[in-house]
Amino acid sequence: MIEPDLKYCPQCDDEYLPEIRLCAACGIELISGTEKLARVEARQRRLESRVVELTPDDELVNIRRGPLADIKRLENLFREERIGTLIAADESACGKGCCPTSFFLRVRRQDAREAMELLDWDFRRTTGLDGHDVKHANAVYDAATEEAVCPACGHAFSTTTSTCPDCGLCFG
């Protein structure tokens, strides 16, 4: 239940006392409970206005290819968001039984952007990347420099060793 007097993080939905300004986990500006309620109601109206059923006139685009179990899970996720889907077989598969069967998940072209955002959210949620700090992911270990930054944990260390002393990642 959303309390109008409290504040909320728009990214992680954590709840805060009214005097707090920034989310401790995300570091972003909090919104009031009243604003959060307005956003929830607007989202609900948007969901209710969507047409879930596909028609023969709809222009469909493929947004994901994969095994049937994965595609069915995504279909259920999209159904919750009232995005119409169609599962289609991948006709390019060899059909001899030696290759796994693949399927396409298709959505209306006008729903594709929201569908891709939902896929991105689902990927971050299911892989645990949503809570992982990736700001050092592009760091490169260069033995020719005096100091390196570990791309896994962000620890700065001397390049006289090829292993991060903080997390144990080996560069040798």
PEWO-V399407 format. One record per residue. N is the residue number from 0. SS is DSSP state (~ for helix, > for strand, _ for the rest). PHI is phi in whole degrees, -180 to 180 (* if undefined). OMEGA is omega in radians with two decimals (NA if undefined). Layout:
N & SS & PHI & OMEGA
N & SS & PHI & OMEGA
This chain:
0 & _ & * & -3.11
1 & _ & -92 & 3.11
2 & _ & -96 & -3.11
3 & _ & -60 & -3.08
4 & _ & -83 & -3.11
5 & _ & -94 & 3.08
6 & > & -115 & -3.07
7 & > & -139 & 3.04
8 & _ & -84 & 3.14
9 & _ & -71 & -3.12
10 & _ & -95 & -3.05
11 & _ & -106 & 3.12
12 & _ & 68 & 3.05
13 & _ & -65 & -3.10
14 & > & -105 & -3.09
15 & > & -134 & 3.02
16 & _ & -68 & -3.05
17 & _ & -60 & -3.08
18 & _ & -81 & -3.14
19 & _ & -80 & -3.10
20 & _ & -106 & -3.04
21 & > & -119 & 3.07
22 & _ & -72 & -3.14
23 & _ & -67 & -3.10
24 & _ & -84 & -3.02
25 & _ & -100 & -3.12
26 & _ & 75 & -3.14
27 & _ & -107 & -3.12
28 & > & -63 & 3.12
29 & _ & -82 & 3.06
30 & > & -115 & 3.14
31 & > & -74 & 3.08
32 & ~ & -62 & 3.11
33 & ~ & -64 & 3.11
34 & ~ & -66 & 3.11
35 & ~ & -63 & 3.09
36 & ~ & -60 & 3.13
37 & ~ & -63 & 3.12
38 & ~ & -65 & 3.14
39 & ~ & -63 & 3.13
40 & ~ & -66 & 3.11
41 & ~ & -64 & 3.11
42 & ~ & -64 & 3.14
43 & ~ & -63 & 3.09
44 & ~ & -63 & 3.13
45 & ~ & -63 & 3.13
46 & ~ & -64 & -3.12
47 & ~ & -67 & -3.12
48 & ~ & -83 & -3.13
49 & _ & -73 & 3.03
50 & _ & -96 & -3.06
51 & _ & -83 & -3.07
52 & _ & -71 & 3.09
53 & _ & -86 & 3.09
54 & _ & -120 & 3.11
55 & _ & -62 & -3.13
56 & _ & -83 & -3.10
57 & _ & -68 & 3.03
58 & _ & -86 & -3.07
59 & > & -105 & 3.07
60 & > & -128 & 3.07
61 & > & -78 & 3.10
62 & > & -119 & 3.12
63 & > & -157 & 3.06
64 & > & -124 & 3.13
65 & > & 177 & 3.11
66 & _ & -67 & -3.04
67 & ~ & -57 & -3.12
68 & ~ & -60 & 3.12
69 & ~ & -66 & -3.12
70 & ~ & -66 & 3.11
71 & ~ & -65 & 3.11
72 & ~ & -62 & 3.11
73 & ~ & -67 & 3.09
74 & ~ & -59 & 3.11
75 & ~ & -65 & 3.10
76 & ~ & -61 & 3.13
77 & ~ & -68 & 3.12
78 & ~ & -61 & 3.10
79 & ~ & -61 & 3.13
80 & _ & -93 & 3.11
81 & _ & 58 & 3.02
82 & _ & -108 & -3.13
83 & _ & -67 & -3.11
84 & > & -134 & 3.02
85 & > & -139 & 3.07
86 & > & -100 & -3.12
87 & > & -129 & 3.12
88 & > & -71 & 3.06
89 & _ & -83 & -3.08
90 & _ & -71 & -3.12
91 & _ & -81 & 3.12
92 & _ & -65 & -3.02
93 & _ & -67 & 3.09
94 & _ & 76 & -3.13
95 & _ & -94 & 3.13
96 & _ & 91 & -3.12
97 & _ & -88 & -3.13
98 & _ & -110 & 3.08
99 & _ & -67 & 3.12
100 & _ & -75 & 3.12
101 & _ & -116 & 3.12
102 & > & -132 & 3.06
103 & > & -107 & 2.97
104 & > & -104 & -3.08
105 & > & -116 & 3.07
106 & > & -135 & 3.04
107 & > & -62 & 3.13
108 & ~ & -57 & -3.11
109 & ~ & -71 & 3.09
110 & ~ & -96 & -3.00
111 & ~ & -62 & -3.12
112 & ~ & -63 & 3.12
113 & ~ & -65 & 3.11
114 & ~ & -65 & 3.12
115 & ~ & -67 & 3.07
116 & ~ & -63 & 3.11
117 & ~ & -67 & 3.07
118 & ~ & -63 & 3.11
119 & ~ & -62 & 3.12
120 & ~ & -60 & -3.13
121 & ~ & -64 & 3.12
122 & ~ & -63 & 3.14
123 & ~ & -63 & -3.12
124 & ~ & -69 & -3.05
125 & ~ & -78 & 3.13
126 & ~ & -96 & -3.10
127 & _ & 82 & -3.13
128 & ~ & -74 & -3.14
129 & ~ & -63 & -3.12
130 & ~ & -103 & -3.08
131 & _ & -98 & 3.12
132 & _ & -80 & -3.10
133 & _ & -110 & -3.08
134 & _ & -67 & 3.12
135 & _ & -104 & -3.05
136 & _ & -62 & -3.13
137 & _ & -92 & 3.12
138 & _ & -66 & -3.11
139 & _ & -122 & 3.07
140 & _ & -80 & 3.13
141 & _ & -125 & -3.09
142 & _ & -65 & -3.14
143 & _ & -77 & 3.11
144 & _ & -96 & -3.14
145 & _ & -77 & -3.06
146 & > & -135 & 3.10
147 & > & -127 & 3.05
148 & > & -114 & -3.13
149 & _ & -70 & 3.13
150 & _ & -71 & -3.13
151 & _ & -83 & -3.03
152 & _ & -121 & 3.12
153 & _ & 85 & -3.13
154 & _ & -74 & 3.07
155 & > & -89 & -3.11
156 & > & -149 & -3.14
157 & > & -72 & 3.13
158 & _ & -81 & 3.03
159 & _ & -69 & 3.05
160 & _ & -119 & -3.12
161 & _ & -103 & 3.12
162 & > & -128 & 3.10
163 & _ & -67 & -3.12
164 & _ & -71 & -3.11
165 & _ & -87 & -3.06
166 & _ & -112 & 3.09
167 & _ & 89 & 3.12
168 & _ & -62 & -3.06
169 & > & -100 & -3.14
170 & _ & -112 & -3.04
171 & _ & -100 & NA
